[in-house]
Amino acid sequence: LTWLTSIISSRILNLLQVDPKESVSNDNLNTDELRTLLKEHGDLIPGKSREMLSSILGMEELTVEDIMIPHAEIIGIDITKSIKNAQKIIASSYYSRLPVFKGSIEHIIGMLHLKDSHQFIEALENEVDVKNILLETIFISQSTTLSNQLHQFQKQDMNLGLVVDEYGEIQGLLTMEDIFNEIVGKFGAARADLEKEFIQKNDGSIIADGNSKIRDLNNYIGWDLKEDGSKTINGTIIDHLGQIPQENICIELEGYRIETLNIEDNFISKVKINKKGS
């Protein structure tokens, strides 16, 4: 993060018409001081650049758990399934690396780089052990800060890892792209996915999936639902009630009204959220 904060320091000081080379204190500006400068003089910086700088400074406060892909949404190759299934997953992959496992992600074998996919499929067809084709799996603590994890990705020359909790159980997956999206915001296909995930109604309410991240909802809509507890809407509702609710139950959370629309297999699959007063 040092080079990022250095760039930010120079950028802000230049906008304030202070020569960074002549500023003795420039090299000693810490994150809090930079955040204060950005707050007090942010109107001198274009909107999108200001958002990016704020996101970079916030990387020391966010952890891997805040932005990881949840366990239930991890896409990988299960070697117990058909070769056709493996080919389909490889062809549709958004990433250059995919986890390969046996039966479930808990039985991870390694990471497949897509440049080795032809050799990998041939090994499956010939019933040869694929482990030598795969890259080593990187495990990441869910409490690691984003700034530290970005450094580790660069140091290890990796851009993907499995996220584990304090007991070593897999909780999710994190990619370099997830960190960059946190800095610059989601765009293109990722932005289009959010538009499908959070459907805005004429009355100002939002229809969302229960497994949607509260952080994504806040960033996309501009809301301020609390993010310091459960990371998903489903988890937040269950934590508040202390149990799995029935359909069409409404709760109020600090200015927001949340209604459960669908429950599937003890999971809240669809909700409707209103911000009171909007």
N, C-alpha and C positions, 0 to 999 in steps of 0.2 A: 504493500500500500504506500510505501514511501515515495515512489516515483509519481503516483497519482496525486498525493497531497502536495508534492512539490509543484506539479503542473497547476494545481488549483491555486496554490499560493501565488505563483507568478501571474496567473490569469487575473486573479482578484486585484493584486497590487497594481498591475498594468492598467486595469480599468479605473483604479483610484488615482492614476497618474503618479504612481510611486515606482521608481526604478528598482527592480528586484536586486540588481547587482549592488546597489548602494544601500539597500536595506539590510542592516546587520541582523535584524530580528527575523528576516524572512525564513531562514533555515530552521528557526526555532518555533515557528508557528505550529501549535498542536491542533488536533481535530476540533476541539471546542472553540478555539480562537478563530479558526477558519469558518466554523459554522456561524459564529457571531458576526464576522465580516460579511458573510453571505446574506445573513438576515437583515443587517443594517444597510447594506449597499447592493442588495440583489437586484434592485430595479435598474442597475446599470448593465445587467447581463441579460441577453435574450432569454425568453421564457424556457425554451427547450433545453438550452445549455444550463440554465439555472437548476432545472429539475435533475439533470444528469449529475451536476456537481453535488447537489443535495443527496442524491442516491449514493454517490461514491463515499461521501462523508458518513453516511449511515451504515456502511458496510461493517464497521466495528461494533455496531449494536445488534445487527441481525445475525442469526445463526443459521446453520445448514438446515435445521428443522423447519425454519420459517418458509423456505422456498422449495424444498425438495419435492420430487414426484412421489406421492404416497405409495406404500407397498402394493395396494390393490390396483394401482394404475401402471405398474412396471410392465413394460413389454419386452419380452425376450424369447429365446428359442428353447423349447422343451424337447430334448432329444428322444423322449419316450413317444412323442407324437410323430406323425408322418413327415417324410421328407418334403412333400408338397407344402405342408404347413410351414416348414422352415423356410422354404423358398419364397413363400408369400410374405412372411414377416420381413425377410431380408429385402425384398423388392419394394416394400412399402415403408421401410425404416426412414425416419427423419434424421437419425444420427449415424455417425460413421462407425460406431461401436455398439454391439448388442450383448447383453448378458446371456450366457448359455447355461442351462441348468437341467437337472434330471428330476422330473416330477413336479418340483416347486422351486421357487427362488431360494429357499432355505438350503437347497442342495446345489449351490452354484458350482460350476466347473471352471468357468473362466469367461473372458470377454472376447468376442469375435470382432476383429477389424474387418470391415466389409471388403477390403482389398483381398482378403483371404477367403472370401465366401465360396468361390469356385472350388478351391481345395477342400473346404469344409464340407460342401455338399458331396463331393466325390468320396470323402472319408465315410460319410453317413451311408452312402450307397454301397460301399465296399465293407461296411460294418467294421471299420477301423477306428481305434481310439482317437478322438478328436482333441484330446487335451494338449498335445504338442503344437497344435495349430493356434490355440487360443492364447490371449494375453493374460497376464496375472490380474486377479481381481484386487482392486483397491477398496479398502474399507475406510469409511469416514465416520467420526463421532458426530452425532446429531447436534451436539452442543458447540461444535467448532464454529468460530465466527467466519463470515463470508470472506473477510479480508485475509484471514489465515488460510482458508481453503483455496482461495485463488492463488496464493503463493505456493501452496503445496502442489496444485495442479501443474503450475509452471515448472516447479522444481522436479517433479516426477515425469514430466512430459506426458501427462495423461489428461483427458478431458471428461472422464466419467468415473463414478465410483458408487458403491452401495453404502447406504447410510445405516448405521447400527446404533442401538441404544446402549445404556450402561451395562446391560446383560449380554451384549453381543448379538442381539436379535435384530434381523433386518427390518428396518422401518420404512425405507424408501430408496430413492436413487437421485443422484445429483450430477448435473453436467456443467461444463464450463459455460455452455450457452444459457443455462438457467441463471447463472451469476451475471452474465452480460445483459440478459433481459431485465434483470433487476435494476441495472444501472441505466440503460437507455430506454427502458419501457418495451412492452411487447408491440410488435408491428407485423405487417404482412399477414401470413397465414396464422401466426399466433394470435394476432389481434382479431382476425376473423373467427377463430375458435372461441374467443372470449365473448364475441357478439352472439354466438350460438349458445354459449354456456349461461349467459346472463341476459334473459329476454326482458326488455323493458316494455311495460304495458302503458296504455294511455293515461291511467290514473297515477302513474309514477312508481308503481310497484315493480318488483323484480321477481321473475320466476327463475329459480336456480336449482341445480343438482345439489343433493345433500352433501356429496363429497367435494363440492367446490371449496376452494380455499377462501377464508375470510379476507386474507390479504389481497387476493386477486379481485375480489368483489369491491373492497375499499378503493383500490387503485383504479379500477375501471369506472366505477360510478362516482367516486369522490366522497364516499361515506367514511364513517369513523367508528365502525363496530370494533370492539376490543379484540386485540390479537394476542394478548399475553397468556391466554389459556389454551384451549383446544384450537387447532389450526383450521379445522373444517367447520362448515355450518352444522353438519350432522353431529359432530363431537360437542359443539357448543350447546346445542339444544339438549343433548343427553346429559351433559354436565350440569346444566341448569335445573333440569327436572329430576335428575338422579335415577332415571329409568328411560327405557325406550317408549316413546309416546305412541298414541293411536293416531289415525288419520284425522285431519280437520281439528287438531288441537292448536290453540293460539297461545303464544307466550309474548311477553313484553320484556325487552332487554335495553335499558338505557336509551329510550327514545326510538326504538325500533320494534315493530310488531311482526312476528314470524309465525306463519301458519304452515303446518305440515299437510301436504297435499297427497302424498303417496308414501306408503310403507311397504317395503319388499324384503322378505327374509330378515326381519328385525333390523332393517336399515332404512333410514329416511332417504328416499330416492328423489323426492321433489318437494320444494318449499316455495312459499310466496312471502316476500319481505316488503314491508312498507316502512318508510321513515316518517315518523309522526310529524305532522305539521307541513309535510311536503305535498 
